[in-house]
């Protein structure tokens, strides 16, 4: 799985829980697995991101994330995490560089 260049691990905090992964995709997939309200686990990552942004509509404007097919999954997942961080919904706690 392709990760973020120069980063061994990404740690993201959402609702007081730290989620980590070697890539933004791994972190988003972990968030997806932990989300009890989401019932399409393991489907396309864009599907989860659309659903999640709709659920967070009061906190995060979905128009701030390009979900088009032009982006590959890793930059899309990283953009999602950065967007949640920017709007104070979640926080990128640390990225360990290798």
N, C-alpha and C positions, 0 to 999 in steps of 0.2 A: 504494500500500500504506500502510495506516495505521500510524504509528509511535507511539512514546511521546511524549506531549505535552511540548514544551520540550526534547527531546533529538534531536540530529542523528545520533548514532551510539552504538551500544552495543558494547562490547568485552568479550568473555567468554573466559576462559582455561580450557581443559580439557586435561589431560594434557600440559601444557607448550606448547600451541599456542594462539595468540590467534585468535579468530574474531570478525569484526565484521559489523555490519549496521545498517541504519537503523531496524530494529524488532526486537523480541524474536522475532517469527516468522522474520525473515530469519536471525537467529543460530541458531535451532533448526533451520531447514532446512539451514543450512550444516553444523551438527553431524550432521544426518541423512545428508547427502551424504558426509561424511568417515568415517562409521561403516561399515567394511567388513563387519561382521557382520550389518548390517541389510539385508534384501533386498527391502523394499517401498517404496523411495524414491519420493517424490512422492505418496504416499497421504495419507489424512487425518492431520492433525497429532496427533490424539488417539491414533491407532494407533501412531505412533512413540513418543510419550510413554509409553504403556503398556508397550511393548516395552522402552524404555530404563530405566524404573523397575524393571521385573522384572529386567533385567540388573544393575542397581545395588542390588538388594534388600539386600545385605549392608551397604551404606553409607547408603542413603536409603530410609526407609519410605514406600512408595507411598501409604499412607493420608493422608499429609500434603499431598497435592495433589488437589484436587477436579477430576476429569476429566469431570464431567457435562456434558450438552449445554447447561446454563444459562449457561455461560461462553462468550464469544466467543474466537476463536483467539488474539488478541493478549494479553489478560490471562492466558490459560491458559499461553501460551509464556513470558511474563514470570514467572509463578508458578513454573514449572519451573526457570528460570534462578536465581531467588532461592532456591529450595529446594536446588539443587545448591550454591549459594554458602553457604547456611546450614550445610549438613552437611559443608562442606570438600571436596567432590568437584570443584568448579570454582570460579571466582572471577569476579565482575563487576569487571573491571580498571578500567574508566572509562566514564563516560557523558559525552559532549561536549554541553554545552548550547548551543543556538543563540541 
